[in-house]
Amino acid sequence: MSERDTKTENKYSHVQSVFESIAPKYDVMNDIISFRRHKAWRKFTMKKMAMKPGDTAVDLCCGTCDWTLSMAEASGTGQMVGLDFSPNMLKVGMDKIKARHLEDQITLVQGDAMNLPFEDNRFDYATIGFGLRNVPDLVQVLKEMQRVVKPGGMVVCLEVSKPTWQPFKGIYYSYFKYILPGLGKVLAKRYEQYKWLPESLALFPGREELASIFRSIGLQNVEAYPLTGGVAALHIGIKENRHV
């Protein structure tokens, strides 16, 4: 195994163990960490996606399936697939799906976002919410998302980002580095796991850099929207439709 393969495997295993351990408190901590803004971000994203009845989607790193459920309800009849590498997260998600009686519309799959078990050109949308910064190779994940959407289909990423203006930038990084792990320790009894979040953000590309990566793999009409002062960002790209 090469050094790169070893690093990839180590990151995969580490992140998987993090999310396995925080699954029961994940939803509560999301509300606290984002001051409940993640719900507004997802609502904005859904508006930009403009799903139509019958549209299909695959939701990568679907976690506890909030976004998967939103898309299922927006589509009405379209089949949704939620994929995540954490069985514990998927279990929480399945409980939500059953509570809304959407088992016939939503399928959950335990799998690797870098190697999707789906054929080319299958879905109208491929989405990833707050998961791209956690994968070992984000370019590979984006290429896989592009592969499995239909020509003219949409690749969508909603993720934390990096504010660029002071003093908000300094306050934001202090919160992520010093306060957030403490909240994880007190509220979820998990310090090391929530220490991972600022570490993952430090290596993640900024909004414009990620937009450039979208373009570099061939996605068209790329749009990048800063959210809440740039603490999060929405990126959208369209797979080339060769018949247009």
N, C-alpha and C positions, 0 to 999 in steps of 0.2 A: 504494500500500500504506500502511495506517495505521501510526501509531507502535506500536500494540499488536501488529499483525500482524508488524511488523519485529522486535520483541522476541521474539515467539513463534518466528519463523523462526530468529533468532540462537541462542536457547536450544536449539532442536531440533538445529541443525547442530553446536553446540558439544558437546552431550551425546553425539550420535552419534559424533563424532570421538573422544571420550574412550573410549567402549566399543569402538569399532573397534580402537583401539590397545592396550587392555589385555586383549582377549579371550583370548590364549594363556595369560596368567597369572591369569585371573579366579578360577578355582576355588581355586588355591593361596592367593591373596591373601585370599579370603573366609575360608578357614580361619584364617589368621593374624590378620586384622583382628578377627574375632569370637571368637577363642580357641576356634574350632570350635563355638560356641554356636548358630550358624545352623542346624545340623542338628537340634539339640534343639528349636529354635523351630519348625522345619518339622514335626517329629514331633508336637509339641503341636497345631499347626494342623490337621494331618491328623486327629487324634483329634477335635477340635471339629467338623470338617467332616462326619465320619461318612459317607463316601461308601459307596454301595451298588453291588453288581454292575450293570454296564451304564450307570452314570451318565456323563454327558458334561461336558466342561469346556473353556473357553478360558483359557489362561494368558498374560496380557499381560506384556510386558517379560520374556519367558521366559528370556532370556540363554542359558546353556549347558544349560538344560532339566532341572535337578535336580528342581524341583517338578513339572514336566510329567510326568516319568518316575514320580515317586511317585504321582501321581494315576492314571496309566495302570495301574500295578500294583495300586492299590487298587480300581479299577473292574473290572479284568479284561478286559472286552469293550467298554466304552464308548469312543467316539471322543474323542480329545484333539486340540486345536489349540494350538500354541505360536506366539505372535506377538511379533516383536521388530523394531526398525528397523535392527539391526546385522547385516549379512551374516556378519561374522567370528564373532560370538557364535553365530549359528544354525549355522554350519559346525561349531563345536565341539560344539554340542548334537546335531546330526545324527550325528556320529561316535559319541556315547554311545547314541543310539537304535538305530543299526545294531548296535552291540556287544551290545545286549540283544534284538535281533531284533524290535523293536516298530514297524517302519516301516509296517505295515498298520494300526496303531492310532493312531499319532501323525502329524499333519500339521504341518509348520512353514511359517509365512507371514511374509514380510517386509512390515511394514506399520506404520501409525500408530495408536497406542493411543487417540488422540483422534477417530479416524474409522474405526471398525471395519468391515471389509468382510464383515459377516455380517448375516443377517436378524434381525428381532426374535424374541424368545422361542425361541431355538434351544438354549441350553445349560442344564444343571442348575446349573453353577457358572461364575462368572467370577472369576479370581484375578489378583492382581498382587503379586509378591514383590520388595521392595527396588527398586522402580521408580517408585512414585507420586511420590516427591519429585523425580524427574528430569524429569517432564513439564512442558510449559509451562502447562497448565491442568488441575489435578487434578480440579476439579469436572466438567469436560467428560469426563474419562476415567471417572470414577465413573458419570456419567449413561450413557455408552456401555456400561459393564459392566452396569448395571441394564437397559438396553434389550435386550441380547442374551440375558439369562437368562430362563428360563421363569417364569411366575407361580409364586410359592413357591420360586423358585430363590435361590441364595446368592451374594452379592458378598463377596469375601474379600480383605483387604489385610494383608500381613505386611511390616512396614517398621521401620527404625530410628526411634527416638523420642527424647524429651527427659526424662531423669531430673529429678525435682523435689526430691529431698532431698539436703542437704549432709552430709558432705563429698564424697559420691560424685559429685554433679553437677559439682563443680569438677574432680575428677580425670578424669571422663569427657570434659568439654569440652577439657581440656588434652591428653588423649590424641588426640582427634579433630583438634585444630587443629595440634599441634606434632609429635607422634610419628608419626601415621599417614602424612602426606606423606613423612616420612623413610623409613619402611618401604617405601613405594611406590618411592622413588628407589633404594634399595639392592637390593630384592628383585625388582622388576619393571622397573627402569630407567625409571620414569615418575613424576616428581615433580609436574608440573603437573596430571596427570590425577587423582592421588590427593588433591591439594589441593582438587579439586572437591567431594569428599565432605563435608567439614565446611561448605563454602560452601552446598551444597544443603540440609543439615540446618538451617542457621541460619534459612532462610526457610520451613521446613516447619512445619505446625501441630502442636501438642502432641497428646497422646492424647485428651483430652476435646474439644478443638477439632475434631479430625478426626471423632470420634464425632458431634458436632453437625452436621458437614457431611453425614455419611451420612444423618442424620435429615432434614436440610433438603431433600434431593432425593427424599424419599419412601420411603426404605428403612425397613423395620419390624424390630422386635425387635433393635435394634442392640446389640451387645456389644463392649466394648473391654477387652483383657487386657494388662496390663503384663508384660513379660518381662525377666528378669535385672535387676531393679531399675529397670526403665523404660528401658533402653537400646534396647529394641525394643518393638513393640506389635503385637498382632493385633486387627484390626477385622473384624467380621462383620455383615452386614445382609441381610435377606430382602426380595425383591421382593414387593409386595402381590399376594396371590392373591384376585382379585375373586370367585372362585367359592366361597370358604369362607364 
